[in-house]
Amino acid sequence: MLCGYLFWEAWERKPDLCDRWTLSTLVLAAGGLGLLFVVQMYQAAFGLNSASLAGLACGIMALIAANLHYLFGWVGIRHFAFTFAFLLVALPMPSAIQNPLVGGLQSSVAFLNVEILRLLGIPAQQIGSVIKLPGCIVGVDEACSGIRSLQSTIMATLFIGYLTLRRASLKILLLLAGIGLAVIGNVGRSLFLSYTANQKGLQALEAFHDPAGWSILTFTAAGVILVTWLLNRAESAIQARPLTAPLSPSGRGNQQR
């Protein structure tokens, strides 16, 4: 639905039709078909997995690019690139990327939790992605690493930035801010659960686990909305700023007489 809305928005400003075959069109189409053939062979041997899904998506994107190039040329590919590439955000990451990323997030979340718990006077110890507390052990699993909230926040900031901001620098700033909010929120969630487990035992985690997740979702969403509003105001201020008068050869601005 989001991609459909983006396409509808982009279609209103579509470039002029050219309707012609070129060598670039044939190369894109042949490359997409070839990649789809190779991935189908791989999928027949090893089954459906995240890597084959990524390969199928790239092959389809090449075919879409070939169609856009036939209709509008390179201008059309640039115009509709984000609209179709946004589909890739919904796909699971290949294991070669996801496993190191999730492992790094788990270790980082556990490390930050242990350091903050020690500052609070709780003798915590990190063992990999496990937090050892005086009365129990709390594990930071894949779901608690924050990878899901991170991926959803990236999707949200890309979508909102594309629709509301015009400057690429502000779009990147919104994306980075969203990533930071997702990481901070997840660290706060896992810290709260670790502190609760130390104070009330592991049985209390079942009562607080889901409410903590919803509260962090609310925090991240509110933070993204606030940052978007601030960036929109900054962009409006930049656009409304008057241009300075050009300097004359003597180094002084032109004055009206």
MOFENBEL-V496932 format. One record per helix or strand of 3 or more residues. SS is the DSSP state (H for helix, E for strand). FROM is the first residue (numbers start at 1). LEN is the number of residues. Records with the same first field share a line. If there is no record, write none. Layout:
SS=FROM-LEN + FROM-LEN
This chain:
H=2-10 + 23-24 + 50-23 + 74-17 + 95-25 + 143-3 + 147-18 + 168-33 + 203-38
E=125-3 + 130-3 + 137-3
